[in-house]
Amino acid sequence: MSILFLSTTIFSQEDYVKLPQAKTQNPSYLFNKYIIGNEYLIKSLGTSKEEVKEKVDKISVLKDKGNRESNGFYNLTEYGIVFVDLKESPANKTQSELKDFFGMDKRTEIFIDGYLLENKNYRIALTGITEIEVIEPDNANGLKSKALNIWTLAKNERYREKTH
């Protein structure tokens, strides 16, 4: 297993598209390039560090945001993103499968921990889901129609205030 830390020097003035209840201070996790998960998914790979290392090929960390045009994960990078390459893909669902399960229209927007998921190719790891909310449009969130917000964070990790 190798660990690579990436830092870009491209700074963008673009804002993140997020719900008012968006999480703070936690990185996003992306497994095998297209599967969104969480830290618990890594921990679930084994009961010892050695067991986990046997199932992980590589871990990379991106601390800075890139730009929206060059990557499909831009909107998930506000607090960094951890890329994990696993030897086997975790059980996951497509965005379409989740929309169908909740009886939502195919154009329904999906948010991850309050951040809009802009890339329609990303899948969601089943182990990574802690809760799914159907968000109704209102003045505070500015949504035009119902949306799904998929939490990968435990409730006690969601609403921390910024410490900077």
N, C-alpha and C positions, 0 to 999 in steps of 0.2 A: 504494500500500500504506500502510495506517495501522497504528500500534501504540498500543494502549490498555492501561494498567496499572490493574488493579482491586484494591482492598483493602477487605475488609469489616470491620465492627466487631463482628460477631456471633461470639461465642466459644462453643464447645460443649465439654462435658465428655465427649462420646462418644469411645470408642476406635476406632481403625482396626482392621478385620478383616484380618489378614495372617498369612502363613506365617512361621516363624522365620527363613527365609532372605530375607525381604523386603529389597529394595534400600534404600539410604539416600542422602540428599542430592541427589537428582535430581528435577526436576519431571516430571509426566506431560504427554503431548501429546495433544490432541484435535483432529482435523481435521474440518472441515465438520460440526461438532456431534456426530457419532456414530461417528467412525472413530478408533481409538486407533493412534498411531504413535510416532515418536521424532524426535530431532533429525536423524538421518541422512536421514529422509524429506525434510525441508526442504532439506538439502544436495544431495539427489539431483535436485532440480528444475532444476538448471542448474549450469554451471561458473563462472558469474560472479554477483555480487550483482545485477546488472541483469537477468539471465535469471531468477533466483529471484523478484525483485520483480514481474516481468511475470506470474508464475503465482500470486502471493499477493494476495488482496483485503485481508485484515486479519489482524493478530496482536494478541491480548489476553492479558494475564497476570493470573492470580488468585493472589495470594501467601498469603492467609489462607483457612482452611477456612470453609465456610459451615455449614449443618447438613444432616443426613441427610434430613430431610423435604422440604426445598425444592429439592434437586438430586440427580440420579442419578449424579453423578460425585464425591460426597462422599468416598468411600473412596479416591479417587485423589489427594486434595489435600494429603496430609501435607507434601509439600515443594513445594507450588504446582502449578499446572496452566497450560499454555500452550495457548490456543485459536488455531487457525490456520484461516482461511477461504481455501480454494484455489478457483481458477476452475474446475478440473476435479477430480473425486474420484479419489483414488489407488485402485489395484487393492486389493481387500479381500475378506475372508471374514466370513460371519456366525459367531456363536458355535456355532450348530447345525451349520454346515458343518464346523467344526473338530472338534466332538465326533464327528460321523459319521466323519470321516477317521480318527480315532484309535479308532474302535469303542467310544466311550463312550456311556453312558446319557444321555438328553436332560436329566436332572436334575443331571448332573455340574457341579460348580462350576468356574468359570474364574477364575484369578488373573492379574493383570498385574504383572510384576516383584515377585511375592509378595503383592500386595494384591488382595483379593476384588473381582471385578467384579460389582457389585450390580445394574447396569442390564442387562437382557437384550437391549436394543435396540442396544447398542454393537457395532460391527464392528471387525475388526482389519486394519490396513493390512499387506499382504504385505511391503512394503519395510521395515516396522517390526519384523518378527519376526526376532530373532537366534537364538532357540532355543525349543523347546517341550519341557517335561518332563511326564511322567505322574508325579504325586505319589501315593505309597501312604500310606494312613493309618497313623499311629503315635502314640505318647504325646507326642512333642515337638510335632507339628503339630495334634493334636486333631481331625483330619478323621474323619468317619464313613465316608467312601467315597473312592475314587480321585478326583483332581482334575487339571485341566490348569493348569500355570503357564507363561504365555507371557512370555518375556523380550523386552523391547524394548531392553535395555541390553547393551552388549558386556560380556564377562566381567570386564574390568579396571575397569568402572564399577559393579559390583554390590555389593561388600561393603565399601565404605569405612566406616571408623569415623566417628562423629559428631565434629565439631571444636568444638562449643560446650561 
